[in-house]
Amino acid sequence: MNASTKQVDYIKDLVDSRQFDEVIDFETLSSPEASRLIELLKGAPRKSSNLSITEVGVYKTPDSTIYRVQASRESGRLYAKRLDIDTVKFVYEAGAMKNLRPEFKMTLEEAQAFGIATGICCVCAAPLTDPRSVAIGIGPVCARGFDPAYIDGKRKSNPVATKPTFMPPAGGNCIYGGNKIGHSRGVCSADSCI
């Protein structure tokens, strides 16, 4: 008697989550062999998941859905809320953590681009109203979540950037005349900005 569809489906699920490198011929697998294989797989060590989220932050999936990952106050476990653009609120979405990957974590520059395009902060879902926040796409409080050196619209230190960011327009000055907040979006050649 061949293995049942339920047995085959369960074996495939177990193989996906366990360390098991043997090839399984499902065409010839009998029901008793499937039962023994299921027990063997249940005892096999789980695959380590390098794809799981371990940090709070804002994540953007390939389909451009924005999620805020935060820790539960009671247990400390991470969970995700999806940014609903229609209601401009973060809403809990069960199972969302399974679909998020570390490489989806947004940078400050990506958060700013989203804010400039939508007028909404992707960190707190608040509409951007302050002219400086509207211009750079994020408010100073939420920007500090990405970069602790970002205080009141400018960087207090000038650490070496790991990714190229906004470059000032031709002429060298930032978009705010060199001494306001333009340098928070990237490199500025105006001495008073740095």
HUCOR-V572173 format. One line per field, one symbol per residue. ss: DSSP state (H for helix, E for strand, - for the rest). phi: phi as a letter, one per 40 degrees, with the letter a starting at -180 (. if undefined). burial: I if it has 9 or more other ideal C-beta (glycine too) atoms within 8 Angstrom, else O. A space follows every 50 residues. Layout:
ss->???
phi->???
burial->???
This chain:
ss->-E--HHHHHHHHHHHHHE-----------EHHHHHHHHHHHHH--E---- ------EEEE-----EEEEEE------EEEEEEE----EEEE---HHHH- -HHHE--HHHHHHHHHHH-E------E---HHHHHH---HHHHHHH---E E--EE----------EE--------------HHHHEE---HHH-
phi->.cccccccccccccccbbcabccbcccbccccccccccccccccccccbc cccbbcibbbcdcgccbbcaccccbgccabbccccccfacbcbdgccccc bdcccccdcccccccccbgbcccbgcccbcdccccbgaccccccccadcc bfgaccbbccccbcbdbccdhgcccbggbbbdcccicbccdccc
burial->OOIOOOIIOIIOOIIOOIOOOOOOOOOOIIIOIIIOIIOOIOOIOOOOOO OOIOOOIIIIIOOOOIIIIIOIOOOOOIIIIIIIOOOOOIOOIOOIIOOI OOOIIIOIIIIIIIIIOOOIIIIOIOOIOOOIIIIIIIIIOIIIOIOOOI IOIIIOOOOOOOOOIOOIOOOOIIOIOIOIIIIIIIIIOIOOIO
